[in-house]
Amino acid sequence: MASQQLPEQAPDFTLEHVLGHHVSLSDYRGRWVVVVFGGTRSAAQLKDGLMTIRGRYGPDQVTVITVSDLRQAPRPARRVVKGKLKKQYEEAVGQAAALPTAGPDPAQDILMLIDWSGEVIDQYGVSVDEEAVAVAINEQGQIVGWGSGGQLGEQILAVWSS
């Protein structure tokens, strides 16, 4: 992925959380945010990247939002897919609770969103078929860096080191 594909300003979006309520990127304006996009084949990279970021920064320092590209999920299978995502969410909450950077309520800190249409992922100009992609967004909503694949966590951390 070439960095020039990314827009300068992060497009706002509202998506369904795996638990059913809606979350908007604009809810986090004024904070550093990392949005991590992943698909079925890049789920392991997404998870590793999140653990790398969370190993250094807690939820009080940076908001991390994951967006799952589920445009390939057939409508009749969505209930099953969502059930699997809920199990992954529960696992993520347990793993987050064990981190030294964990917030007081890890369940509130896990923002696992579903992009059934792929529209949000397309707005960012990324493809997550083979590799997860993360974008770092500053307090003003500008994209200031990105990472992809197995190194996305380290690449995002390097954004703050530079």
Buried (B, 14 or more C-beta within 10 A) or exposed (E): BEEEEBEEEBBEBEBBBBEEEEBEBEBBBEBBBBBBBBBEEBBEBBBBBBBBBBEBBBBEBBBBBBBBBBEEBEEEEEEEBBEEBBEBBEEBBEBBEEBEBBBEEBBEBBBBBBBBEBEBBBBBBBBBEEBBBBBBBBEEBEBBBBBBBBBBBBBBBEBBEE
